Amino acid sequence: MLTLERDAGRRSAPREEESAPEAPVRAARRNTGRAALFGLAAALSLAGAAAGAMELARGSDYFRVARVEFRGVSSVPEKTLARALETRAGENMFAVDLAQAGERVAAHPWVKSARLRRELPDTLVVTVTERVPLAVIDAGGAVILDTEGVALPPLDTVPADLLPRITGVDLKGRAIKPGAVVDAALAREAALALDELRGFRLFGESRIEALDASNPDRFVITFSGTDTQLVTPRGRWGDEAARLRTVDYLLRGREGVVARIDLTFVDKVIVRYPTMTVQKRG
């Protein structure tokens, strides 16, 4: 091994005392190499044991699928999801690809996500997050939208006639297939309005029937059993819901003569009667 002096202009032959320190370095490298080999051998041994144990588990009758437990399911029939799972009773638990099985379940339009885990010795647990039905939109027929604007096929467990309708939307003749996103922005705005009005029934007795979305800045909301309209903002809410509760209280007993309640003004509520307009500040 050659040793170079700091001065590149002068070179000299290596001296004995300069080469002597190299021997311990070689010894240390040899010891490090042996430790690495021993560590690798141990790791391979453990990996081999784990692989062997997995092979034993795969061949054991003890680990056989006997039950599938669905959690978080309220709308989609469990039998429908079980068919999508494609897992048979008696199949080895460790032969089930959890990721692929979860993707098959999540392919159902009503399922937002699905996660599987093994509960040994014989149970597969499927945790499902379902989509939340929001309203019905006319798209060449009644189509249920979820809170993200995804089109959902009809289900017997979710009667479409109990959901509010969204009207005034021009889909330009688009054919809407289940699972397709119809209008995510509209769904967010409608979900916000319905959330702000959660539990609100006009004058205590009429539920929300429809949201007219023909105006890009506001919803015109109608209720069952009354001609009164409620005008609300789209995508922007402050204290409108609180002001509406005040107006609702003040108009009890006179609801039959109210034509429209407008919440789109910053500092007041406009109550319109069929023959006159009265401003009530709330």
C-alpha positions in Angstrom: 0.0 0.0 0.0 1.4 3.3 -1.0 1.2 6.3 1.2 1.3 9.8 -0.3 2.9 12.7 1.6 0.9 16.0 1.9 3.5 17.7 -0.4 2.6 16.4 -3.8 6.0 17.5 -5.0 8.0 15.1 -2.8 7.6 11.4 -2.9 9.4 8.9 -0.8 9.4 5.2 -0.2 7.0 3.9 2.5 8.6 3.5 5.9 8.1 0.4 8.1 6.6 2.4 10.9 4.1 3.9 8.6 2.7 0.6 7.4 2.5 -1.1 10.8 -0.8 0.5 11.8 -2.6 -1.1 8.9 -2.6 -4.6 10.4 -5.2 -3.8 13.2 -7.4 -2.2 10.6 -7.5 -5.3 8.5 -8.3 -7.3 11.6 -11.1 -5.0 12.5 -12.5 -5.3 9.0 -12.4 -9.1 9.1 -14.2 -9.0 12.5 -16.9 -6.7 11.1 -17.3 -8.9 8.1 -17.7 -12.0 10.3 -20.4 -10.2 12.4 -22.3 -9.1 9.3 -22.2 -12.7 8.0 -23.4 -14.1 11.4 -26.2 -11.4 11.4 -27.3 -12.3 7.9 -27.3 -15.9 8.7 -29.4 -15.3 11.8 -31.9 -13.2 9.8 -32.2 -15.8 7.1 -32.8 -18.4 9.7 -35.6 -16.4 11.3 -37.1 -15.6 7.9 -36.9 -19.3 7.0 -38.7 -20.1 10.3 -41.4 -17.5 9.6 -41.9 -18.8 6.1 -42.1 -22.3 7.4 -44.7 -21.3 10.0 -46.7 -19.5 7.3 -46.7 -22.7 5.1 -47.9 -24.7 8.1 -50.7 -22.2 8.7 -51.7 -22.2 5.1 -52.1 -26.0 5.2 -53.8 -26.2 8.6 -57.5 -27.0 8.9 -57.5 -24.9 12.0 -57.3 -21.6 10.1 -60.4 -21.9 7.8 -62.9 -19.1 7.1 -66.0 -19.9 9.1 -67.5 -16.4 9.5 -67.5 -13.0 7.8 -68.4 -10.1 10.0 -69.4 -6.8 8.4 -69.2 -3.6 10.4 -70.5 -0.1 9.4 -73.1 -1.5 7.0 -76.6 0.0 7.2 -77.9 0.4 3.6 -76.2 -2.2 1.5 -77.4 -5.8 2.1 -74.6 -7.9 3.6 -75.4 -10.7 1.2 -74.6 -8.3 -1.7 -71.2 -7.5 -0.1 -70.5 -11.1 0.7 -70.9 -12.0 -3.0 -68.5 -9.2 -3.9 -66.0 -10.5 -1.3 -65.7 -13.8 -3.3 -64.5 -15.7 -0.2 -65.8 -19.2 0.4 -66.5 -20.9 3.7 -63.6 -23.3 4.4 -61.1 -21.3 2.5 -57.8 -20.9 4.3 -57.6 -17.6 6.2 -54.1 -16.9 5.0 -55.0 -17.6 1.4 -57.3 -14.6 1.3 -55.7 -11.5 -0.2 -57.1 -8.8 2.1 -56.2 -5.9 -0.2 -57.8 -7.4 -3.3 -60.9 -8.5 -1.4 -61.3 -5.0 0.0 -61.1 -3.5 -3.5 -63.9 -5.9 -4.7 -66.2 -4.8 -1.8 -65.3 -1.1 -2.4 -66.3 -1.5 -6.1 -69.9 -1.4 -5.1 -71.2 2.2 -5.8 -72.7 2.5 -2.3 -69.3 1.7 -0.6 -66.8 4.5 -0.1 -64.1 2.3 1.4 -63.6 -1.2 2.8 -60.9 -2.6 5.0 -60.4 -6.3 5.9 -58.5 -7.9 8.8 -58.2 -11.5 10.1 -59.6 -12.4 13.5 -58.0 -15.7 14.1 -58.7 -18.5 13.9 -61.7 -18.3 11.6 -63.3 -14.8 11.2 -62.8 -12.2 8.5 -63.8 -8.7 9.7 -64.9 -6.3 6.9 -65.1 -2.7 8.0 -67.2 -0.7 5.5 -67.7 3.1 5.1 -70.9 3.6 3.2 -71.7 6.6 1.1 -74.2 9.0 2.6 -77.3 9.6 0.4 -78.0 13.3 0.1 -80.8 14.0 -2.4 -82.4 12.8 -5.7 -81.6 14.5 -9.0 -83.4 14.1 -12.3 -81.0 12.6 -14.8 -83.3 10.8 -17.2 -84.8 9.2 -14.2 -84.4 9.6 -10.4 -80.7 9.3 -9.4 -79.6 9.4 -5.8 -76.6 11.6 -5.1 -74.3 11.2 -2.1 -72.6 14.1 -0.3 -69.7 14.0 -2.8 -71.9 14.1 -5.9 -71.5 10.4 -6.7 -74.5 8.7 -8.4 -75.9 5.8 -6.4 -78.2 3.0 -7.7 -81.6 2.6 -6.0 -81.8 0.4 -2.9 -84.9 -0.9 -1.2 -83.4 0.2 2.2 -83.1 3.8 1.1 -86.5 5.0 -0.3 -85.8 7.8 -2.8 -89.1 9.5 -2.2 -88.0 10.3 1.4 -85.0 12.3 0.1 -85.1 15.9 -1.0 -84.9 16.6 -4.7 -82.4 18.9 -6.4 -84.0 20.6 -9.4 -82.9 23.2 -11.9 -79.7 21.4 -13.0 -78.9 21.1 -16.7 -76.9 17.9 -17.1 -76.8 18.5 -20.9 -78.2 15.0 -21.7 -75.4 13.2 -19.9 -76.2 9.5 -19.1 -75.4 9.0 -15.5 -74.1 5.6 -14.5 -73.8 4.4 -10.8 -70.5 5.4 -9.3 -70.1 8.4 -11.6 -69.5 11.9 -10.2 -72.4 14.1 -11.3 -71.5 17.4 -9.7 -69.2 17.5 -6.6 -69.5 21.3 -6.1 -73.3 21.2 -6.1 -73.4 18.3 -3.7 -71.1 20.1 -1.3 -73.3 23.2 -1.3 -76.5 21.2 -1.0 -75.0 19.2 1.8 -74.0 22.4 3.6 -77.5 23.9 3.3 -79.2 20.7 4.5 -76.8 20.4 7.4 -77.5 23.9 8.5 -81.2 23.2 8.2 -80.9 19.8 9.9 -84.1 19.0 11.8 -85.7 22.2 10.6 -89.3 21.8 9.5 -91.0 25.0 8.2 -93.2 26.2 11.0 -92.7 22.9 12.8 -94.6 20.6 10.4 -93.4 20.6 6.8 -90.2 18.8 5.8 -87.8 19.9 3.0 -89.0 18.6 -0.3 -86.8 20.2 -3.0 -83.8 22.5 -3.6 -84.0 24.6 -6.8 -80.3 25.0 -7.9 -81.0 27.0 -11.1 -79.4 30.2 -9.6 -75.6 29.8 -9.0 -75.7 32.0 -5.8 -78.7 30.6 -3.9 -81.1 27.7 -3.3 -84.8 28.1 -3.4 -86.1 25.5 -1.0 -89.7 24.2 -1.0 -91.4 22.2 1.7 -94.1 19.5 1.6 -97.6 20.7 2.2 -97.0 24.4 1.8 -96.4 27.0 -0.9 -93.9 28.9 1.2 -90.4 29.2 -0.3 -87.1 29.6 1.6 -84.2 31.3 -0.1 -80.7 30.4 1.3 -77.1 31.1 0.2 -75.0 28.5 -1.7 -71.6 27.8 -0.3 -71.6 30.5 2.3 -73.3 30.4 5.7 -73.0 32.6 8.7 -75.8 33.2 11.1 -78.6 32.5 8.6 -79.8 29.4 10.4 -80.1 31.3 13.7 -82.0 34.1 12.1 -84.3 31.6 10.4 -85.2 30.0 13.8 -86.2 33.5 15.1 -88.4 34.1 12.1 -89.9 30.7 12.4 -90.9 31.4 16.0 -92.4 34.9 15.1 -94.5 33.5 12.2 -96.1 30.6 14.1 -99.8 30.9 13.4 -99.4 33.1 10.4 -97.6 30.6 8.2 -100.4 30.2 5.8 -100.0 33.7 4.4 -96.2 33.7 3.9 -95.0 33.4 0.4 -91.2 33.6 0.7 -88.5 33.9 3.4 -85.2 35.3 2.1 -82.0 34.6 4.1 -79.5 35.9 1.5 -79.1 39.4 3.0 -76.3 40.0 5.5 -78.2 41.9 8.2 -81.9 41.1 7.7 -84.5 38.6 6.7 -87.0 39.5 4.0 -90.4 37.9 4.5 -92.7 38.3 1.5 -96.4 38.0 1.7 -98.5 37.4 -1.4 -99.7 41.0 -1.5 -97.0 43.0 0.2 -93.4 42.9 1.4 -92.4 43.2 5.1 -88.8 43.4 6.3 -88.1 41.8 9.6 -84.6 42.3 11.0 -83.2 39.3 12.8 
